[in-house]
Amino acid sequence: MQILLFIILILLLLYALLILYYWKSWVSIPGFKPQTANHKPQTRITVIIPARNEEDHIGVCLDSICCQSYPTALFEVLVVDDHSTDNTAAIVNSYAGKNVKLISLKDFVAGELNSYKKKAIEIAIAQSAGELIVTTDADCFVKENWLQTIAAFYEQYDPAFIAAPVAINCRNKFIELFQGLDFMTLQGITGASVHKKIHSMCNGANLAYTRKVFDEVGGFTGIDNIASGDDMLLMHKIYKLHPDKVMFVKSKEAIVQTAPVNSVKDFFNQRIRWASKADKYDDKRIFAVLLLVYLVNVLLVALPVAAIFIKATFKISLYPFTFVFTVLEFWLFLLIIKTITELIFLMPVSKFFGKRSMLWLFPLMQPFHILYTVIAGWLGKFGSYSWKERKVK
């Protein structure tokens, strides 16, 4: 048992070192601010928004995009309606005079698919006029300088793929605050990993890539049978071809706000969907990270259970110190290390997203975070989930 506890300690220390490396990487990302003086935008942009039964959100989303500071003549908005049964299509059509075009997926798809979203994006790209493709989701809204910032970043650095920041627009409900903290952590890791090229990570609610590179990598060919992954799986295809042209834009003006899910069930469905592609990554670097994270969380669930049956004390020697623990004390020690390390990482990340006031909740939510990680990771591999009223295995 003592050897097992020592192995657990080593895994936790490796995890802590990884998080501290992410912290160092995040703070090293230079902030980006467009130079607007005497600058004339020239990049033609196509914004693509897949939408299914989004009548509650699509209007807010389109209002924010139609109010962009970027020249109207330089961007178009293509909304792909994915077999909606509500008023989504009618709402989108009401924006026809504002450079917004509706595409109906049912006009292009006859049978069933496992990834309707990838097909929606693919069809929109085929009809796009833009040099730069920017994707977001129908339940998002953006700042007025969103496109201006992305275009300026593209024109300055000539990337093939841009990962950009996303934040949960949370209120004071527990499930929303929990999502806000969890998602902010993921976004910090996204920025750090992309900047340092540790592994491929991004979110489809705020991406940009060139039409040219999408065609160059064959679009979603080879990953179109996977329900999720229109973002990270595509990102890695592009990374393999142009590793130096995959970048993260660290700008508050580029942050996209996305709606939280409203229930625990919907939250688990979302996270299981995300976890379901873990073994589909061609980027084995991220698989190793996910495996370490999962093992650490599984062990932190198992230890307090083991403490019920094991009452003996154990010694762990780390020269020149020797520590004597019960299993429960050892679990608390590991939990404190994990929490402190993650808080160190979240301090600069939360400042960037303007959510530092939420950090006092983080230690309280730590047990829930550990438990959900274990459950969602398991069901992502061996279970199924519902997504947009569709059952996916």
C-alpha positions in Angstrom: 0.0 0.0 0.0 2.8 2.4 0.8 4.3 1.9 -2.7 0.9 2.6 -4.2 0.6 5.8 -2.2 4.0 6.9 -3.3 3.0 6.3 -7.0 -0.1 8.4 -6.4 2.0 11.2 -5.0 4.3 11.1 -8.0 1.4 11.3 -10.4 0.0 14.3 -8.5 3.3 16.0 -8.5 3.6 15.4 -12.3 0.1 16.9 -12.6 1.1 20.0 -10.5 4.2 20.5 -12.6 2.1 20.4 -15.8 -0.3 23.0 -14.4 2.5 25.2 -13.4 4.0 24.9 -16.9 0.6 25.9 -18.3 0.7 28.9 -15.9 4.1 30.0 -17.1 3.1 29.5 -20.7 -0.1 31.5 -20.3 1.6 34.6 -18.8 4.2 34.4 -21.6 1.6 35.0 -24.3 1.8 38.5 -25.6 -1.4 40.4 -25.5 -2.6 41.5 -28.9 -4.0 45.0 -29.6 -4.8 46.0 -33.3 -3.0 49.0 -34.6 -6.0 50.9 -36.0 -4.2 54.2 -36.9 -3.8 54.4 -40.6 -4.7 50.8 -41.0 -7.1 49.8 -43.8 -8.6 46.3 -43.3 -8.4 44.2 -46.4 -9.2 40.6 -45.4 -12.5 39.2 -46.7 -14.2 37.2 -43.9 -16.9 34.6 -43.9 -18.6 34.0 -40.5 -20.2 30.5 -40.3 -22.8 29.7 -37.7 -24.3 26.2 -37.6 -27.7 26.3 -35.8 -30.3 23.8 -34.7 -33.3 24.9 -32.7 -31.7 28.1 -31.5 -34.6 30.5 -31.6 -33.8 31.7 -28.1 -30.2 32.7 -29.0 -29.7 33.3 -32.7 -31.2 36.8 -32.7 -28.7 38.0 -30.0 -25.9 36.3 -31.8 -26.7 38.0 -35.2 -27.3 41.4 -33.6 -23.8 41.3 -32.1 -22.2 40.3 -35.4 -24.2 42.8 -37.5 -22.9 45.6 -35.2 -19.2 44.9 -35.9 -16.7 47.7 -36.3 -15.3 45.8 -39.3 -16.3 47.1 -42.7 -19.6 45.5 -43.7 -18.4 45.1 -47.3 -15.6 42.8 -46.1 -17.6 40.2 -44.3 -20.6 37.9 -44.8 -22.5 35.7 -42.4 -23.7 32.2 -43.3 -26.1 30.5 -40.9 -26.6 26.8 -41.6 -30.0 25.6 -40.3 -29.6 22.0 -39.2 -33.1 20.7 -39.5 -34.6 23.1 -36.9 -38.2 22.5 -35.8 -38.6 25.9 -34.2 -38.4 29.5 -35.6 -34.6 29.6 -36.1 -34.8 29.8 -39.9 -37.5 32.5 -39.8 -35.4 34.6 -37.4 -32.3 34.2 -39.6 -34.3 35.2 -42.7 -35.3 38.4 -41.0 -31.6 39.5 -41.2 -31.4 39.0 -44.9 -30.9 42.7 -45.5 -27.9 42.7 -43.1 -25.5 40.6 -45.1 -26.8 37.4 -43.5 -27.6 34.3 -45.6 -29.5 31.2 -44.5 -28.5 27.8 -45.8 -30.7 24.8 -45.1 -28.8 21.6 -44.4 -31.8 19.5 -45.4 -31.3 20.7 -49.0 -27.9 19.0 -49.1 -28.2 16.0 -46.8 -30.6 13.1 -47.6 -29.7 10.4 -45.1 -28.5 10.3 -41.5 -25.0 11.5 -40.5 -22.9 11.1 -37.4 -21.6 14.7 -37.6 -24.2 17.2 -38.9 -22.1 20.1 -37.6 -19.1 19.2 -39.7 -21.3 18.8 -42.8 -22.9 22.2 -42.1 -19.6 23.9 -41.9 -18.3 22.1 -45.0 -21.3 23.2 -47.0 -21.0 26.8 -45.9 -17.3 26.9 -46.8 -18.2 25.6 -50.2 -20.5 28.6 -50.7 -18.2 31.2 -48.9 -16.6 34.2 -50.5 -14.2 34.9 -47.7 -10.4 34.3 -47.6 -10.7 33.8 -43.8 -13.3 31.5 -42.3 -14.5 32.4 -38.8 -16.8 30.0 -36.9 -18.9 30.6 -33.9 -22.0 29.0 -32.3 -25.6 30.2 -32.4 -25.7 30.6 -28.6 -22.8 33.1 -28.6 -22.5 36.8 -28.8 -19.4 38.9 -29.6 -17.9 42.3 -29.0 -18.0 45.0 -31.7 -14.2 44.7 -32.4 -14.3 40.9 -32.6 -13.7 40.6 -36.4 -11.5 43.6 -36.5 -9.2 42.0 -33.9 -9.1 38.6 -35.7 -8.5 40.2 -39.1 -5.7 42.4 -37.7 -4.0 39.4 -36.1 -4.3 37.5 -39.3 -2.9 40.3 -41.4 0.0 40.9 -39.0 1.1 37.3 -38.4 -0.3 35.3 -41.4 -1.4 32.3 -39.4 -3.2 29.4 -41.1 -5.3 28.7 -38.0 -6.3 31.0 -35.1 -7.7 29.7 -31.8 -9.4 32.5 -29.9 -10.8 32.9 -26.4 -14.3 31.9 -25.2 -16.0 32.6 -21.9 -19.2 31.3 -20.3 -21.8 34.1 -19.8 -22.8 32.8 -16.3 -25.2 34.1 -13.7 -25.4 33.2 -10.0 -26.8 29.7 -10.4 -24.4 26.9 -9.1 -24.4 25.0 -12.4 -23.5 28.1 -14.4 -20.8 29.3 -12.0 -19.3 25.8 -12.0 -19.2 25.9 -15.9 -17.7 29.3 -15.8 -14.8 28.2 -13.6 -14.3 24.9 -15.5 -14.5 26.5 -18.9 -12.1 29.3 -17.9 -9.5 26.6 -16.8 -9.9 24.9 -20.2 -9.4 28.2 -22.0 -6.3 29.0 -20.1 -4.9 25.6 -21.0 -5.9 26.3 -24.6 -4.0 29.5 -24.8 -0.9 28.1 -23.1 -0.8 24.9 -25.1 -1.3 26.6 -28.5 1.3 29.3 -27.7 3.9 26.9 -26.6 2.8 24.2 -29.2 2.5 21.6 -26.4 -0.6 20.1 -28.0 -3.6 21.1 -30.1 -6.6 22.6 -28.3 -9.3 25.0 -29.2 -13.1 25.6 -29.1 -15.4 25.8 -32.1 -17.2 28.8 -30.7 -14.3 31.1 -31.7 -12.0 29.9 -34.5 -10.5 31.2 -37.7 -8.7 29.5 -40.5 -8.0 30.2 -44.1 -10.2 28.7 -46.8 -7.0 27.7 -48.5 -5.7 25.6 -45.6 -9.1 24.0 -45.1 -9.0 22.8 -48.7 -5.3 21.9 -48.4 -5.9 19.4 -45.6 -9.0 18.0 -47.2 -11.5 19.6 -44.9 -13.1 17.1 -42.5 -12.1 14.1 -44.6 -11.0 11.3 -42.3 -12.7 12.8 -39.2 -16.2 13.3 -40.6 -17.5 10.1 -39.0 -16.8 11.4 -35.5 -19.7 13.3 -34.0 -17.6 15.9 -32.3 -14.3 17.4 -33.2 -15.1 20.1 -35.8 -12.6 22.2 -33.9 -9.7 20.2 -32.4 -9.5 17.4 -34.9 -9.4 19.9 -37.8 -6.9 22.0 -35.9 -4.5 19.1 -35.6 -4.8 18.3 -39.3 -3.7 21.8 -40.0 -1.0 21.7 -37.3 0.6 18.7 -38.9 1.0 20.6 -42.1 1.8 24.1 -40.8 2.9 23.8 -37.1 4.3 27.3 -37.1 1.1 28.8 -38.4 -1.3 27.7 -35.7 -1.6 30.5 -33.1 -3.7 31.8 -30.2 -4.9 35.4 -30.1 -4.8 36.8 -26.6 -7.1 39.8 -26.8 -10.1 40.7 -24.6 -11.7 42.2 -27.8 -11.7 38.8 -29.3 -13.5 37.0 -26.5 -16.7 35.3 -27.5 -19.4 34.9 -24.8 -21.3 31.6 -24.9 -24.4 30.6 -23.1 -24.1 28.0 -20.3 -26.3 24.9 -20.2 -29.2 25.1 -17.8 -29.2 21.7 -16.1 -26.8 19.0 -14.7 -28.1 16.6 -17.3 -27.3 19.0 -20.2 -23.9 19.7 -18.6 -23.0 16.0 -18.5 -24.2 15.5 -22.1 -22.0 18.3 -23.2 -18.9 17.1 -21.3 -19.5 13.5 -22.3 -19.6 14.7 -26.0 -16.3 16.5 -25.5 -14.7 13.5 -23.8 -16.0 11.1 -26.5 -13.3 12.2 -28.9 -10.4 11.7 -26.4 -9.2 8.5 -28.1 -9.8 9.9 -31.6 -7.0 12.5 -31.4 -4.2 12.0 -33.8 -2.2 14.3 -31.5 -0.9 11.8 -29.0 0.5 14.6 -26.9 -2.9 15.7 -25.7 -3.9 12.0 -25.1 -1.0 11.7 -22.7 -2.2 14.8 -20.9 -5.8 13.7 -20.7 -4.7 10.3 -19.4 -2.6 11.9 -16.6 -5.5 14.2 -15.7 -8.0 11.3 -15.6 -5.8 9.1 -13.5 -5.2 11.8 -10.9 -8.9 12.4 -10.6 -9.8 8.7 -10.4 -7.3 8.3 -7.6 -8.7 11.3 -5.8 -12.1 9.6 -5.9 -10.8 6.2 -4.9 -8.7 7.3 -1.9 -11.5 8.5 0.4 -13.4 5.3 -0.3 -10.2 3.3 0.6 -10.0 5.3 3.8 -13.2 3.7 5.0 -11.5 0.3 5.0 -7.9 1.1 5.7 -7.2 2.6 9.1 -3.4 2.1 9.3 -0.9 4.9 9.0 1.8 5.1 6.3 5.2 6.7 6.0 6.4 8.6 2.9 10.0 9.7 2.9 11.1 12.6 0.8 14.6 13.3 1.9 15.2 14.9 4.4 11.6 14.7 5.5 9.4 11.8 6.6 5.6 12.2 6.6 3.2 9.9 8.4 -0.4 9.8 7.0 -3.6 8.0 7.4 -5.2 7.4 3.9 -7.7 10.1 4.6 -5.0 12.6 5.6 -3.0 11.7 2.5 -6.1 12.4 0.3 -6.6 15.8 1.9 -2.9 16.6 1.4 -3.2 15.7 -2.3 -6.4 17.7 -2.6 -4.8 20.8 -1.1 -1.8 20.5 -3.5 -4.1 20.2 -6.5 -6.3 23.1 -5.5 -3.4 25.5 -4.7 -1.6 24.6 -8.0 -4.8 25.2 -10.0 -5.5 28.5 -8.2 -2.0 29.7 -9.1 -2.7 29.0 -12.7 -6.2 30.6 -12.6 -5.1 33.9 -11.1 -3.8 35.4 -14.4 -6.3 33.6 -16.5 -9.2 34.9 -14.5 -7.8 38.4 -14.7 -7.8 38.2 -18.5 -11.4 37.0 -18.5 -12.5 39.5 -15.8 -13.7 36.7 -13.5 -11.2 36.9 -10.6 -14.1 37.5 -8.2 -15.2 33.9 -8.9 -12.0 32.3 -7.6 -13.2 32.1 -4.0 -15.7 29.4 -5.2 -13.0 27.3 -6.7 -12.0 25.3 -3.6 -15.7 24.6 -2.8 -16.3 23.2 -6.3 -13.2 21.1 -6.4 -14.9 17.8 -5.2 -17.6 18.2 -7.8 -15.1 18.9 -10.5 -13.1 15.7 -9.6 -16.2 13.6 -9.6 -17.6 14.9 -12.9 -14.3 14.5 -14.6 -14.2 10.8 -13.7 -17.9 10.2 -14.7 -17.8 12.2 -17.9 -14.5 10.6 -19.0 -15.8 7.1 -18.4 -19.1 7.7 -20.2 -17.3 9.5 -23.0 -15.5 6.3 -23.8 -18.1 3.7 -23.0 -21.5 5.5 -22.9 -23.7 7.6 -25.2 -25.1 11.1 -25.1 -27.8 13.3 -26.5 -26.8 16.3 -28.6 -29.3 18.6 -30.2 -32.1 16.1 -29.5 -30.1 13.4 -31.3 -28.7 10.2 -29.6 -25.0 9.7 -30.3 -22.9 6.7 -29.4 
